[in-house]
Amino acid sequence: MRFGIFGTGGVGGYFGVRLAQVGHEVGFVARGRHLEAIRAEGLRLESPLGDAWLRDVEVSDEPAAISDVDVVLVAVKTWQLADALAGIRRMARPGAFVLPLLNGVEAAAELRRALGDEQVVEGCCRIISRLGEPGTIVHLGATPSIIFGEADGSRSERCQALLSAFECAGVQAELSLAIRVEMWRKLLFVASLGGVGAVTRAPIGAVRAVDETRRMLRQAMEEVAAVAAAHGAELPADAVEEALAFVDALPAAGTSSLQRDIAAGHRSELDAWSGDVVRLGRAQGIATPAHGAIFAALLPSELRARGELSF
């Protein structure tokens, strides 16, 4: 298969490199110093699962230059998606489809409105990674995985082919017949841990060790589960306990991307994490006090990062 990677950061870069390693054609969209470094030296991956170095890389800052792809993996930040839509259209030839690997639960709907239902497969991923020096992707730990599926729950030929491609690349992948449930399940984890970590400014080990913050984390997860159910995505009964167990297994010094962005004064995915939990909860009459407090506490920093507030 031929893949286009729209967003060559920690997520898109990792999966794109793994696909290219086993012979799939992969074209990357990147920009700035990252683009220059890839053109000059190739794309490097540092990972506890094995380093890699793609020396001859098809890369451009013009999406139309990465053409005739079968699949576009979209791996931008949620707040970047609206501006990326025109470029994604230029990458995806007739018959191609798009797989968003964004956080949150609304990206696929935004892509369907822009591209049409038939061009979008829904999905999410689990990976702890980041962009390191320009031209380098750093996988920090945990086993990267991708879950995807058709919105109607069917087992389509294109999804079967995509599953085979990921498995061939050594990527832990799953074709889900209930992908919306999986997307909410991920939001339960990332929005809750990311929000609590950003508010406390503490690493994962401290968040889980202090009784008060652990209770806040549990409450935030329970709120997401309630909002998901109200929107027709009934999570497994043990979803919260499973997420907490995963938190307990993470490196103690770890932090979330939301936490790192807020701390660095960068724009973050706050709107698509706690913000969406609050808004989607309100739409169904579900109270979300933990996420409401997280959103309110972090919003001034987020508005400052956007240039909408000075202090």
Buried (B, 14 or more C-beta within 10 A) or exposed (E): BBBBBBBBBBBBBBBBBBBBBEEBBBBBBBEEEBBBBBBEBBBBBBBEBEEBBBEEBBBBEEBEBBBEBBBBBBBBBBBBBEEBBEBBBBBBEEEBBBBBBBBBBBBBEBBBEBBEEEBBBBBBBBBBBBBBEBBBBBBBBBEBBBBBBBBEEEEBEBBEEBBEBBEBBBBEBBBBEEBBBBBBBBBBBBBBBBBBBBBBEBBBBBBBEBEEBBEBBBBBBBBBBBBBBBBEBBBEEEBBEBBBEEBEEBEEEBBBBBBBBBBEEBBBBBBBBBBBBBBBBEEEEBEBEBBBBBBEEBBEBBBBBEEEEEE
